[in-house]
Amino acid sequence: MTYQIRIRGHLGATLRRAFPGLHAQTQGRDTLLTGAVPDQAALHGLLAQVETLGLELLEVRRVPDDPC
């Protein structure tokens, strides 16, 4: 499954490294992390990492995978 996780603020290089395998893109005042998450346990792990780092979680969205 592919997920998008929107975080308040711009993540610097150090914080981006806390989310290996996810593509980080700045959108306005926020950062959008996008990537494949193998299962619910991994998703919960990512969300726990967001909380541990003191980041403000704005949105979690599952996006359709390309059928190609």
C-alpha positions in Angstrom: 0.0 0.0 0.0 1.1 3.5 -0.7 0.5 6.2 1.9 0.9 10.0 2.1 1.6 11.4 5.5 1.3 15.2 5.8 3.5 16.8 8.5 3.3 20.5 9.7 6.4 22.4 8.8 9.4 21.8 6.6 11.6 18.7 7.5 15.3 19.2 7.2 17.7 16.6 6.0 18.2 15.1 9.5 14.5 14.6 10.1 13.9 13.3 6.6 16.5 10.5 7.3 14.2 9.3 10.1 11.8 8.1 7.4 13.9 5.9 5.1 12.1 4.7 2.0 9.6 7.6 2.0 9.9 10.5 -0.5 9.7 13.9 1.2 8.2 16.8 -0.7 7.6 20.4 0.6 4.1 21.7 -0.1 3.4 25.2 1.1 4.2 25.2 4.8 4.0 21.4 5.2 5.9 18.3 4.2 4.3 15.4 2.4 5.9 12.0 3.0 4.9 9.4 0.3 5.9 5.8 -0.1 5.0 2.1 0.2 4.2 0.8 3.6 4.1 -3.0 3.7 1.5 -3.5 6.5 -0.5 -1.9 9.3 2.3 -2.5 11.8 4.8 -0.6 9.7 2.2 2.3 9.3 1.8 2.4 13.1 5.6 2.5 13.4 5.8 5.5 11.1 3.1 7.3 13.1 4.9 6.5 16.3 8.1 8.0 14.8 6.2 11.2 14.0 5.0 11.4 17.6 8.5 10.6 19.1 10.1 13.4 17.0 7.4 15.8 18.2 6.1 16.5 14.8 2.5 17.6 14.1 0.6 15.1 12.1 -1.9 16.7 9.8 -3.1 13.8 7.6 -2.7 10.2 6.7 -4.0 9.1 3.4 -3.9 5.8 1.5 -3.4 6.4 -2.2 -4.3 3.9 -5.0 -1.3 1.9 -6.3 -0.7 2.1 -10.0 -2.2 -0.9 -11.8 0.8 -1.0 -14.2 
